[in-house]
Amino acid sequence: MTTLVAAVLGAGTGLGLLLLVCGVTGRSVFTETGPSLADRTRVAEASRRIAVAALIVLVVAVVTRWPVAGLLAGAAAWTGPGLLGGRRQRERVVARTEAIASWTEMIRDSIAAASGLEEAIAATGRVAPGPIAEEVRFLVRRLDHQPLPTALVEFGRDLHHPSGDLVVTALVLASEMEASDLSGLLSRLAEATRGEARMRIRVEVGRSRVRTAAKVILGVVAATVLLLGIANRGYLAVYGDPLGQFVLLVIGMIFGFGGWLMTRMAAIDIPERFTARTASQPGSAAP
C-alpha cells in the first residue's frame, strides 16, 4: 500500500513539474489541438437546430398522425433558415470580413509605434473590431504562454475565414523571417479583404430576387396545405394510408431537391483554407 501511494505521489509530482516547465517555456503539453472557437459555435448552433427540428417532428406527427408529415416538417425546420432566411448570417460574414480588414490596418498602424510585431498585436486586444473582438482577445491571451507563430495559427483556426488566413500567414512569416515591407503588405491585404466584402454585398443584392421568389412559392404552398388541413381535412385524407404516405414522401423529396438546388445556386464558393493544413509542432508556419 505504501509503495502504491509513493508511486502515485511521484507520478503527480512529475506531472506537476512537466506542466510547470511547459508553462515557463511556452511549450504545448499536447500536440493535438482542441476544437476552435468557430467549431464550438457551429456545434452549439447545430445542437439547437436539431432540438427544434426534433420537437417539430414530434408535434406534427402526433397532431396529424402522419409520420411522413412529421419527418418533412422536421426537415423543413432544419433547412428552412438556410433557404428562406440566413440574412443575419450573411450580414455577419460581411461584418467579419470588414472587421478583419480593420484589424489588419490596426496592426499596420501599431507597428510604427510599438517595439515589435507581438507588441503591436497585443495593443489591438482592447480596440479590436466587435465582430472579431473575442478571437483577438483569445490571441492576446495565448501570447502569454505560446510562441507568436503558434498563437497566430490558433487565431486563424478561430477566425475560420479565408481572408483571415492570408493575414495570419503574412504575420507568421513576418514573425519567423525578416519582413522588408510588412506595412505595405498589410495595407494590400486590408484592401483585398475590403474588396471581398464589397463583392459579397453585390452578390447578395443580385440574388435577393431569387430568394424572394422562393419565399413566395413556398409560402403559398404552405398556406394552401394549412388552409386545407383546417377547412377541408377530408381533401387530404387520401394521404392517410401507406400509399398516400409514400406519395407525400415523394412530393416532399421533390420540394427538398428543388430547395437544395436553389441553395446551391445561391451559395458563394469559398476557397479552401490553406492554413488549416499546419504542422503540429509549435512554431511551424502555415504552407
KETOR-259261 format. One record per residue (C-alpha): chain; x, y, z. Coordinates in nm, 2 decimals. Layout:
<nodes>
<node><mol>A</mol><x>X</x><y>Y</y><z>Z</z></node>
...
</nodes>
This chain:
<nodes>
<node><mol>A</mol><x>0.00</x><y>0.00</y><z>0.00</z></node>
<node><mol>A</mol><x>0.28</x><y>0.24</y><z>0.09</z></node>
<node><mol>A</mol><x>0.46</x><y>0.16</y><z>-0.24</z></node>
<node><mol>A</mol><x>0.14</x><y>0.24</y><z>-0.43</z></node>
<node><mol>A</mol><x>0.09</x><y>0.57</y><z>-0.25</z></node>
<node><mol>A</mol><x>0.45</x><y>0.66</y><z>-0.32</z></node>
<node><mol>A</mol><x>0.42</x><y>0.58</y><z>-0.69</z></node>
<node><mol>A</mol><x>0.10</x><y>0.79</y><z>-0.72</z></node>
<node><mol>A</mol><x>0.27</x><y>1.09</y><z>-0.54</z></node>
<node><mol>A</mol><x>0.58</x><y>1.05</y><z>-0.76</z></node>
<node><mol>A</mol><x>0.37</x><y>1.05</y><z>-1.08</z></node>
<node><mol>A</mol><x>0.18</x><y>1.35</y><z>-0.96</z></node>
<node><mol>A</mol><x>0.50</x><y>1.54</y><z>-0.88</z></node>
<node><mol>A</mol><x>0.64</x><y>1.46</y><z>-1.22</z></node>
<node><mol>A</mol><x>0.33</x><y>1.57</y><z>-1.39</z></node>
<node><mol>A</mol><x>0.33</x><y>1.90</y><z>-1.20</z></node>
<node><mol>A</mol><x>0.69</x><y>1.96</y><z>-1.28</z></node>
<node><mol>A</mol><x>0.62</x><y>1.89</y><z>-1.65</z></node>
<node><mol>A</mol><x>0.33</x><y>2.14</y><z>-1.65</z></node>
<node><mol>A</mol><x>0.55</x><y>2.40</y><z>-1.47</z></node>
<node><mol>A</mol><x>0.83</x><y>2.36</y><z>-1.73</z></node>
<node><mol>A</mol><x>0.59</x><y>2.38</y><z>-2.02</z></node>
<node><mol>A</mol><x>0.42</x><y>2.69</y><z>-1.88</z></node>
<node><mol>A</mol><x>0.75</x><y>2.87</y><z>-1.82</z></node>
<node><mol>A</mol><x>0.90</x><y>2.78</y><z>-2.16</z></node>
<node><mol>A</mol><x>0.57</x><y>2.83</y><z>-2.36</z></node>
<node><mol>A</mol><x>0.57</x><y>2.47</y><z>-2.50</z></node>
<node><mol>A</mol><x>0.25</x><y>2.29</y><z>-2.57</z></node>
<node><mol>A</mol><x>0.18</x><y>1.98</y><z>-2.35</z></node>
<node><mol>A</mol><x>-0.02</x><y>1.81</y><z>-2.62</z></node>
<node><mol>A</mol><x>0.04</x><y>1.82</y><z>-2.99</z></node>
<node><mol>A</mol><x>-0.32</x><y>1.78</y><z>-3.08</z></node>
<node><mol>A</mol><x>-0.53</x><y>2.10</y><z>-3.06</z></node>
<node><mol>A</mol><x>-0.88</x><y>2.11</y><z>-2.94</z></node>
<node><mol>A</mol><x>-1.18</x><y>2.25</y><z>-3.13</z></node>
<node><mol>A</mol><x>-1.15</x><y>2.61</y><z>-3.23</z></node>
<node><mol>A</mol><x>-1.39</x><y>2.89</y><z>-3.12</z></node>
<node><mol>A</mol><x>-1.56</x><y>2.87</y><z>-3.46</z></node>
<node><mol>A</mol><x>-1.61</x><y>2.50</y><z>-3.43</z></node>
<node><mol>A</mol><x>-1.76</x><y>2.53</y><z>-3.09</z></node>
<node><mol>A</mol><x>-2.00</x><y>2.80</y><z>-3.21</z></node>
<node><mol>A</mol><x>-2.11</x><y>2.58</y><z>-3.51</z></node>
<node><mol>A</mol><x>-2.17</x><y>2.28</y><z>-3.28</z></node>
<node><mol>A</mol><x>-2.38</x><y>2.48</y><z>-3.04</z></node>
<node><mol>A</mol><x>-2.59</x><y>2.62</y><z>-3.33</z></node>
<node><mol>A</mol><x>-2.63</x><y>2.27</y><z>-3.48</z></node>
<node><mol>A</mol><x>-2.74</x><y>2.13</y><z>-3.14</z></node>
<node><mol>A</mol><x>-3.01</x><y>2.40</y><z>-3.11</z></node>
<node><mol>A</mol><x>-3.14</x><y>2.34</y><z>-3.46</z></node>
<node><mol>A</mol><x>-3.15</x><y>1.96</y><z>-3.40</z></node>
<node><mol>A</mol><x>-3.35</x><y>2.01</y><z>-3.08</z></node>
<node><mol>A</mol><x>-3.60</x><y>2.24</y><z>-3.25</z></node>
<node><mol>A</mol><x>-3.64</x><y>2.00</y><z>-3.55</z></node>
<node><mol>A</mol><x>-3.69</x><y>1.70</y><z>-3.33</z></node>
<node><mol>A</mol><x>-3.96</x><y>1.89</y><z>-3.13</z></node>
<node><mol>A</mol><x>-4.14</x><y>1.98</y><z>-3.45</z></node>
<node><mol>A</mol><x>-4.12</x><y>1.62</y><z>-3.58</z></node>
<node><mol>A</mol><x>-4.29</x><y>1.50</y><z>-3.26</z></node>
<node><mol>A</mol><x>-4.56</x><y>1.77</y><z>-3.26</z></node>
<node><mol>A</mol><x>-4.66</x><y>1.73</y><z>-3.63</z></node>
<node><mol>A</mol><x>-4.65</x><y>1.35</y><z>-3.62</z></node>
<node><mol>A</mol><x>-4.88</x><y>1.35</y><z>-3.31</z></node>
<node><mol>A</mol><x>-5.12</x><y>1.61</y><z>-3.44</z></node>
<node><mol>A</mol><x>-5.16</x><y>1.48</y><z>-3.80</z></node>
<node><mol>A</mol><x>-5.09</x><y>1.11</y><z>-3.72</z></node>
<node><mol>A</mol><x>-4.88</x><y>1.11</y><z>-4.04</z></node>
<node><mol>A</mol><x>-4.52</x><y>1.01</y><z>-3.97</z></node>
<node><mol>A</mol><x>-4.40</x><y>1.13</y><z>-4.31</z></node>
<node><mol>A</mol><x>-4.56</x><y>1.47</y><z>-4.24</z></node>
<node><mol>A</mol><x>-4.36</x><y>1.49</y><z>-3.92</z></node>
<node><mol>A</mol><x>-4.03</x><y>1.40</y><z>-4.10</z></node>
<node><mol>A</mol><x>-4.10</x><y>1.65</y><z>-4.37</z></node>
<node><mol>A</mol><x>-4.18</x><y>1.92</y><z>-4.11</z></node>
<node><mol>A</mol><x>-3.86</x><y>1.85</y><z>-3.93</z></node>
<node><mol>A</mol><x>-3.66</x><y>1.86</y><z>-4.25</z></node>
<node><mol>A</mol><x>-3.82</x><y>2.20</y><z>-4.33</z></node>
<node><mol>A</mol><x>-3.74</x><y>2.33</y><z>-3.99</z></node>
<node><mol>A</mol><x>-3.38</x><y>2.22</y><z>-4.03</z></node>
<node><mol>A</mol><x>-3.32</x><y>2.36</y><z>-4.38</z></node>
<node><mol>A</mol><x>-3.57</x><y>2.65</y><z>-4.38</z></node>
<node><mol>A</mol><x>-3.34</x><y>2.91</y><z>-4.21</z></node>
<node><mol>A</mol><x>-3.07</x><y>2.85</y><z>-4.47</z></node>
<node><mol>A</mol><x>-3.31</x><y>2.85</y><z>-4.76</z></node>
<node><mol>A</mol><x>-3.56</x><y>3.13</y><z>-4.67</z></node>
<node><mol>A</mol><x>-3.36</x><y>3.32</y><z>-4.41</z></node>
<node><mol>A</mol><x>-2.99</x><y>3.35</y><z>-4.33</z></node>
<node><mol>A</mol><x>-2.98</x><y>3.72</y><z>-4.38</z></node>
<node><mol>A</mol><x>-2.83</x><y>3.77</y><z>-4.04</z></node>
<node><mol>A</mol><x>-2.57</x><y>3.51</y><z>-4.11</z></node>
<node><mol>A</mol><x>-2.48</x><y>3.67</y><z>-4.44</z></node>
<node><mol>A</mol><x>-2.45</x><y>4.01</y><z>-4.28</z></node>
<node><mol>A</mol><x>-2.24</x><y>3.86</y><z>-4.01</z></node>
<node><mol>A</mol><x>-2.00</x><y>3.72</y><z>-4.27</z></node>
<node><mol>A</mol><x>-1.97</x><y>4.06</y><z>-4.43</z></node>
<node><mol>A</mol><x>-1.92</x><y>4.23</y><z>-4.10</z></node>
<node><mol>A</mol><x>-1.64</x><y>3.99</y><z>-4.00</z></node>
<node><mol>A</mol><x>-1.47</x><y>4.04</y><z>-4.34</z></node>
<node><mol>A</mol><x>-1.47</x><y>4.42</y><z>-4.28</z></node>
<node><mol>A</mol><x>-1.35</x><y>4.36</y><z>-3.92</z></node>
<node><mol>A</mol><x>-1.05</x><y>4.16</y><z>-4.04</z></node>
<node><mol>A</mol><x>-0.96</x><y>4.44</y><z>-4.28</z></node>
<node><mol>A</mol><x>-0.98</x><y>4.70</y><z>-4.00</z></node>
<node><mol>A</mol><x>-0.78</x><y>4.48</y><z>-3.76</z></node>
<node><mol>A</mol><x>-0.51</x><y>4.44</y><z>-4.02</z></node>
<node><mol>A</mol><x>-0.49</x><y>4.82</y><z>-4.06</z></node>
<node><mol>A</mol><x>-0.47</x><y>4.85</y><z>-3.68</z></node>
<node><mol>A</mol><x>-0.17</x><y>4.62</y><z>-3.67</z></node>
<node><mol>A</mol><x>-0.01</x><y>4.81</y><z>-3.96</z></node>
<node><mol>A</mol><x>-0.06</x><y>5.14</y><z>-3.77</z></node>
<node><mol>A</mol><x>0.06</x><y>5.00</y><z>-3.44</z></node>
<node><mol>A</mol><x>0.39</x><y>4.86</y><z>-3.58</z></node>
<node><mol>A</mol><x>0.53</x><y>5.21</y><z>-3.62</z></node>
<node><mol>A</mol><x>0.46</x><y>5.30</y><z>-3.26</z></node>
<node><mol>A</mol><x>0.53</x><y>4.96</y><z>-3.10</z></node>
<node><mol>A</mol><x>0.87</x><y>4.79</y><z>-3.04</z></node>
<node><mol>A</mol><x>0.77</x><y>4.47</y><z>-3.24</z></node>
<node><mol>A</mol><x>0.50</x><y>4.27</y><z>-3.40</z></node>
<node><mol>A</mol><x>0.39</x><y>4.09</y><z>-3.09</z></node>
<node><mol>A</mol><x>0.35</x><y>4.42</y><z>-2.90</z></node>
<node><mol>A</mol><x>0.15</x><y>4.56</y><z>-3.19</z></node>
<node><mol>A</mol><x>-0.08</x><y>4.27</y><z>-3.19</z></node>
<node><mol>A</mol><x>-0.12</x><y>4.29</y><z>-2.81</z></node>
<node><mol>A</mol><x>-0.21</x><y>4.66</y><z>-2.84</z></node>
<node><mol>A</mol><x>-0.51</x><y>4.57</y><z>-3.06</z></node>
<node><mol>A</mol><x>-0.67</x><y>4.35</y><z>-2.79</z></node>
<node><mol>A</mol><x>-0.86</x><y>4.63</y><z>-2.63</z></node>
<node><mol>A</mol><x>-0.97</x><y>4.81</y><z>-2.95</z></node>
<node><mol>A</mol><x>-1.04</x><y>4.52</y><z>-3.19</z></node>
<node><mol>A</mol><x>-1.35</x><y>4.55</y><z>-3.41</z></node>
<node><mol>A</mol><x>-1.66</x><y>4.40</y><z>-3.25</z></node>
<node><mol>A</mol><x>-1.72</x><y>4.10</y><z>-3.49</z></node>
<node><mol>A</mol><x>-1.38</x><y>3.96</y><z>-3.42</z></node>
<node><mol>A</mol><x>-1.31</x><y>4.11</y><z>-3.07</z></node>
<node><mol>A</mol><x>-1.34</x><y>3.77</y><z>-2.89</z></node>
<node><mol>A</mol><x>-1.10</x><y>3.60</y><z>-3.13</z></node>
<node><mol>A</mol><x>-0.84</x><y>3.88</y><z>-3.09</z></node>
<node><mol>A</mol><x>-0.87</x><y>3.87</y><z>-2.71</z></node>
<node><mol>A</mol><x>-0.80</x><y>3.49</y><z>-2.72</z></node>
<node><mol>A</mol><x>-0.50</x><y>3.56</y><z>-2.94</z></node>
<node><mol>A</mol><x>-0.36</x><y>3.82</y><z>-2.69</z></node>
<node><mol>A</mol><x>-0.41</x><y>3.57</y><z>-2.40</z></node>
<node><mol>A</mol><x>-0.23</x><y>3.30</y><z>-2.60</z></node>
<node><mol>A</mol><x>0.07</x><y>3.53</y><z>-2.64</z></node>
<node><mol>A</mol><x>0.13</x><y>3.50</y><z>-2.27</z></node>
<node><mol>A</mol><x>0.21</x><y>3.13</y><z>-2.29</z></node>
<node><mol>A</mol><x>0.26</x><y>3.04</y><z>-2.66</z></node>
<node><mol>A</mol><x>0.51</x><y>3.14</y><z>-2.92</z></node>
<node><mol>A</mol><x>0.38</x><y>3.41</y><z>-3.16</z></node>
<node><mol>A</mol><x>0.36</x><y>3.18</y><z>-3.47</z></node>
<node><mol>A</mol><x>0.17</x><y>2.91</y><z>-3.28</z></node>
<node><mol>A</mol><x>-0.07</x><y>3.16</y><z>-3.13</z></node>
<node><mol>A</mol><x>-0.13</x><y>3.31</y><z>-3.48</z></node>
<node><mol>A</mol><x>-0.22</x><y>2.97</y><z>-3.63</z></node>
<node><mol>A</mol><x>-0.47</x><y>2.91</y><z>-3.35</z></node>
<node><mol>A</mol><x>-0.61</x><y>3.26</y><z>-3.41</z></node>
<node><mol>A</mol><x>-0.66</x><y>3.16</y><z>-3.78</z></node>
<node><mol>A</mol><x>-0.85</x><y>2.85</y><z>-3.67</z></node>
<node><mol>A</mol><x>-1.08</x><y>3.06</y><z>-3.45</z></node>
<node><mol>A</mol><x>-1.15</x><y>3.31</y><z>-3.73</z></node>
<node><mol>A</mol><x>-1.22</x><y>3.03</y><z>-3.99</z></node>
<node><mol>A</mol><x>-1.21</x><y>3.28</y><z>-4.27</z></node>
<node><mol>A</mol><x>-1.01</x><y>3.27</y><z>-4.60</z></node>
<node><mol>A</mol><x>-0.91</x><y>3.64</y><z>-4.58</z></node>
<node><mol>A</mol><x>-0.81</x><y>3.59</y><z>-4.22</z></node>
<node><mol>A</mol><x>-0.58</x><y>3.30</y><z>-4.33</z></node>
<node><mol>A</mol><x>-0.40</x><y>3.54</y><z>-4.57</z></node>
<node><mol>A</mol><x>-0.34</x><y>3.79</y><z>-4.28</z></node>
<node><mol>A</mol><x>-0.23</x><y>3.51</y><z>-4.04</z></node>
<node><mol>A</mol><x>0.01</x><y>3.37</y><z>-4.30</z></node>
<node><mol>A</mol><x>0.17</x><y>3.71</y><z>-4.36</z></node>
<node><mol>A</mol><x>0.21</x><y>3.77</y><z>-3.98</z></node>
<node><mol>A</mol><x>0.35</x><y>3.42</y><z>-3.92</z></node>
<node><mol>A</mol><x>0.61</x><y>3.47</y><z>-4.20</z></node>
<node><mol>A</mol><x>0.69</x><y>3.81</y><z>-4.06</z></node>
<node><mol>A</mol><x>0.74</x><y>3.67</y><z>-3.71</z></node>
<node><mol>A</mol><x>0.98</x><y>3.40</y><z>-3.83</z></node>
<node><mol>A</mol><x>1.16</x><y>3.58</y><z>-4.10</z></node>
<node><mol>A</mol><x>1.27</x><y>3.94</y><z>-4.16</z></node>
<node><mol>A</mol><x>0.99</x><y>4.13</y><z>-4.34</z></node>
<node><mol>A</mol><x>1.11</x><y>4.42</y><z>-4.56</z></node>
<node><mol>A</mol><x>0.78</x><y>4.59</y><z>-4.62</z></node>
<node><mol>A</mol><x>0.53</x><y>4.44</y><z>-4.37</z></node>
<node><mol>A</mol><x>0.33</x><y>4.76</y><z>-4.35</z></node>
<node><mol>A</mol><x>0.28</x><y>4.77</y><z>-4.73</z></node>
<node><mol>A</mol><x>0.18</x><y>4.41</y><z>-4.73</z></node>
<node><mol>A</mol><x>-0.08</x><y>4.46</y><z>-4.46</z></node>
<node><mol>A</mol><x>-0.22</x><y>4.76</y><z>-4.65</z></node>
<node><mol>A</mol><x>-0.26</x><y>4.55</y><z>-4.96</z></node>
<node><mol>A</mol><x>-0.42</x><y>4.26</y><z>-4.76</z></node>
<node><mol>A</mol><x>-0.67</x><y>4.50</y><z>-4.60</z></node>
<node><mol>A</mol><x>-0.76</x><y>4.65</y><z>-4.93</z></node>
<node><mol>A</mol><x>-0.82</x><y>4.30</y><z>-5.08</z></node>
<node><mol>A</mol><x>-1.03</x><y>4.20</y><z>-4.78</z></node>
<node><mol>A</mol><x>-1.25</x><y>4.50</y><z>-4.82</z></node>
<node><mol>A</mol><x>-1.28</x><y>4.42</y><z>-5.19</z></node>
<node><mol>A</mol><x>-1.41</x><y>4.07</y><z>-5.08</z></node>
<node><mol>A</mol><x>-1.67</x><y>4.23</y><z>-4.86</z></node>
<node><mol>A</mol><x>-1.79</x><y>4.46</y><z>-5.14</z></node>
<node><mol>A</mol><x>-1.81</x><y>4.16</y><z>-5.37</z></node>
<node><mol>A</mol><x>-2.02</x><y>3.97</y><z>-5.12</z></node>
<node><mol>A</mol><x>-2.26</x><y>4.26</y><z>-5.09</z></node>
<node><mol>A</mol><x>-2.30</x><y>4.29</y><z>-5.47</z></node>
<node><mol>A</mol><x>-2.37</x><y>3.91</y><z>-5.49</z></node>
<node><mol>A</mol><x>-2.63</x><y>3.92</y><z>-5.22</z></node>
<node><mol>A</mol><x>-2.81</x><y>4.21</y><z>-5.39</z></node>
<node><mol>A</mol><x>-2.82</x><y>4.02</y><z>-5.72</z></node>
<node><mol>A</mol><x>-2.95</x><y>3.70</y><z>-5.55</z></node>
<node><mol>A</mol><x>-3.22</x><y>3.86</y><z>-5.34</z></node>
<node><mol>A</mol><x>-3.47</x><y>3.83</y><z>-5.62</z></node>
<node><mol>A</mol><x>-3.43</x><y>3.45</y><z>-5.63</z></node>
<node><mol>A</mol><x>-3.47</x><y>3.43</y><z>-5.26</z></node>
<node><mol>A</mol><x>-3.78</x><y>3.64</y><z>-5.27</z></node>
<node><mol>A</mol><x>-3.94</x><y>3.42</y><z>-5.54</z></node>
<node><mol>A</mol><x>-3.85</x><y>3.11</y><z>-5.33</z></node>
<node><mol>A</mol><x>-4.02</x><y>3.26</y><z>-5.02</z></node>
<node><mol>A</mol><x>-4.34</x><y>3.34</y><z>-5.22</z></node>
<node><mol>A</mol><x>-4.36</x><y>2.99</y><z>-5.38</z></node>
<node><mol>A</mol><x>-4.31</x><y>2.80</y><z>-5.05</z></node>
<node><mol>A</mol><x>-4.53</x><y>3.04</y><z>-4.86</z></node>
<node><mol>A</mol><x>-4.82</x><y>2.99</y><z>-5.10</z></node>
<node><mol>A</mol><x>-4.78</x><y>2.61</y><z>-5.09</z></node>
<node><mol>A</mol><x>-4.76</x><y>2.60</y><z>-4.70</z></node>
<node><mol>A</mol><x>-5.06</x><y>2.83</y><z>-4.67</z></node>
<node><mol>A</mol><x>-5.26</x><y>2.62</y><z>-4.91</z></node>
<node><mol>A</mol><x>-5.18</x><y>2.30</y><z>-4.72</z></node>
<node><mol>A</mol><x>-5.26</x><y>2.46</y><z>-4.38</z></node>
<node><mol>A</mol><x>-5.59</x><y>2.60</y><z>-4.51</z></node>
<node><mol>A</mol><x>-5.70</x><y>2.26</y><z>-4.65</z></node>
<node><mol>A</mol><x>-5.60</x><y>2.09</y><z>-4.33</z></node>
<node><mol>A</mol><x>-5.82</x><y>2.33</y><z>-4.13</z></node>
<node><mol>A</mol><x>-6.12</x><y>2.39</y><z>-4.36</z></node>
<node><mol>A</mol><x>-6.13</x><y>2.06</y><z>-4.56</z></node>
<node><mol>A</mol><x>-5.93</x><y>1.79</y><z>-4.40</z></node>
<node><mol>A</mol><x>-6.12</x><y>1.52</y><z>-4.59</z></node>
<node><mol>A</mol><x>-5.95</x><y>1.65</y><z>-4.91</z></node>
<node><mol>A</mol><x>-5.62</x><y>1.54</y><z>-4.77</z></node>
<node><mol>A</mol><x>-5.74</x><y>1.21</y><z>-4.63</z></node>
<node><mol>A</mol><x>-5.60</x><y>1.03</y><z>-4.94</z></node>
<node><mol>A</mol><x>-5.25</x><y>1.08</y><z>-4.78</z></node>
<node><mol>A</mol><x>-5.35</x><y>0.88</y><z>-4.47</z></node>
<node><mol>A</mol><x>-5.29</x><y>0.53</y><z>-4.60</z></node>
<node><mol>A</mol><x>-4.94</x><y>0.38</y><z>-4.67</z></node>
<node><mol>A</mol><x>-4.96</x><y>0.46</y><z>-5.04</z></node>
<node><mol>A</mol><x>-5.06</x><y>0.82</y><z>-4.96</z></node>
<node><mol>A</mol><x>-4.77</x><y>0.85</y><z>-4.72</z></node>
<node><mol>A</mol><x>-4.53</x><y>0.72</y><z>-4.99</z></node>
<node><mol>A</mol><x>-4.67</x><y>0.98</y><z>-5.24</z></node>
<node><mol>A</mol><x>-4.64</x><y>1.25</y><z>-4.97</z></node>
<node><mol>A</mol><x>-4.28</x><y>1.15</y><z>-4.92</z></node>
<node><mol>A</mol><x>-4.20</x><y>1.17</y><z>-5.29</z></node>
<node><mol>A</mol><x>-4.36</x><y>1.51</y><z>-5.31</z></node>
<node><mol>A</mol><x>-4.16</x><y>1.63</y><z>-5.01</z></node>
<node><mol>A</mol><x>-3.84</x><y>1.49</y><z>-5.17</z></node>
<node><mol>A</mol><x>-3.91</x><y>1.68</y><z>-5.49</z></node>
<node><mol>A</mol><x>-3.96</x><y>2.01</y><z>-5.30</z></node>
<node><mol>A</mol><x>-3.65</x><y>1.93</y><z>-5.10</z></node>
<node><mol>A</mol><x>-3.44</x><y>1.87</y><z>-5.41</z></node>
<node><mol>A</mol><x>-3.56</x><y>2.20</y><z>-5.56</z></node>
<node><mol>A</mol><x>-3.47</x><y>2.38</y><z>-5.24</z></node>
<node><mol>A</mol><x>-3.13</x><y>2.22</y><z>-5.24</z></node>
<node><mol>A</mol><x>-3.07</x><y>2.34</y><z>-5.60</z></node>
<node><mol>A</mol><x>-3.17</x><y>2.69</y><z>-5.51</z></node>
<node><mol>A</mol><x>-2.95</x><y>2.69</y><z>-5.21</z></node>
<node><mol>A</mol><x>-2.66</x><y>2.55</y><z>-5.41</z></node>
<node><mol>A</mol><x>-2.70</x><y>2.82</y><z>-5.68</z></node>
<node><mol>A</mol><x>-2.72</x><y>3.10</y><z>-5.42</z></node>
<node><mol>A</mol><x>-2.41</x><y>2.98</y><z>-5.23</z></node>
<node><mol>A</mol><x>-2.08</x><y>3.16</y><z>-5.26</z></node>
<node><mol>A</mol><x>-1.79</x><y>2.92</y><z>-5.32</z></node>
<node><mol>A</mol><x>-1.53</x><y>2.97</y><z>-5.05</z></node>
<node><mol>A</mol><x>-1.17</x><y>2.88</y><z>-5.13</z></node>
<node><mol>A</mol><x>-1.01</x><y>2.61</y><z>-4.92</z></node>
<node><mol>A</mol><x>-0.85</x><y>2.73</y><z>-4.60</z></node>
<node><mol>A</mol><x>-0.48</x><y>2.65</y><z>-4.67</z></node>
<node><mol>A</mol><x>-0.37</x><y>2.74</y><z>-4.32</z></node>
<node><mol>A</mol><x>-0.59</x><y>2.45</y><z>-4.18</z></node>
<node><mol>A</mol><x>-0.31</x><y>2.21</y><z>-4.30</z></node>
<node><mol>A</mol><x>-0.05</x><y>2.31</y><z>-4.05</z></node>
<node><mol>A</mol><x>0.21</x><y>2.10</y><z>-3.88</z></node>
<node><mol>A</mol><x>0.15</x><y>2.00</y><z>-3.52</z></node>
<node><mol>A</mol><x>0.49</x><y>2.12</y><z>-3.40</z></node>
<node><mol>A</mol><x>0.49</x><y>2.46</y><z>-3.22</z></node>
<node><mol>A</mol><x>0.62</x><y>2.74</y><z>-3.42</z></node>
<node><mol>A</mol><x>0.55</x><y>2.58</y><z>-3.76</z></node>
<node><mol>A</mol><x>0.44</x><y>2.81</y><z>-4.03</z></node>
<node><mol>A</mol><x>0.14</x><y>2.76</y><z>-4.25</z></node>
<node><mol>A</mol><x>0.22</x><y>2.65</y><z>-4.60</z></node>
</nodes>
